[in-house]
Amino acid sequence: MIRVLLLMAFVWSWMLPLQTWAEGPQQEGIGPPPEQQCGPYAHWNAEVGRCRRDVPPPDIPLPPQFLPPPPGVIILRPGGVREQADSCPEGFKEHVSLGGWRFCIDPEHPETIPPLMAPPIAGIPYEEALAILERHREEIMRLPGVQSVGMGNGGIVVETDNPAVLPLEIEGLPIKPIPPGGLKWDL
């Protein structure tokens, strides 16, 4: 019987270090990573091991693809001047654009057709939303992890692997992060 007990003690002395080794290091400070400071509008998600943005779920219906055109035509004059009229003035050519919008363009002084048919984004006219994007494009591109910036149906679309560094909006225009390679400008 003593031989059996000695054999068990011998085996146990070999098993204890193996069991500790299999469980991993038992030093203090080893374990799951500590919760990170994620900045405003973000929280630490231990499941994925990174910061996640606090974004409320979208409960706003999608806006229409195009606004309905006004009656008549829009005359585009040099310098960005726009006038509404029943028909094109003499010498201007009519151009029918998306959604049936009608523009009058002076062939000698052509102006770019503005995106008037695009619906507002968060209550901001589309052209003003584009101006906001251009005012802040470089600032957004300098944020860590940002790869590209553009305009989508829901606001500024930012392709980034670090969405926690983005503000929720700029000048009232929402910012929508997407993962790298998930480029969808209709967000």
Helices and strands as residue ranges (DSSP letters): H 2-23, E 42-45, E 50-53, E 73-77, E 81-85, E 93-96, G 98-100, E 102-105, H 126-141, E 146-152, E 155-160, G 163-165, E 169-170, E 173-178
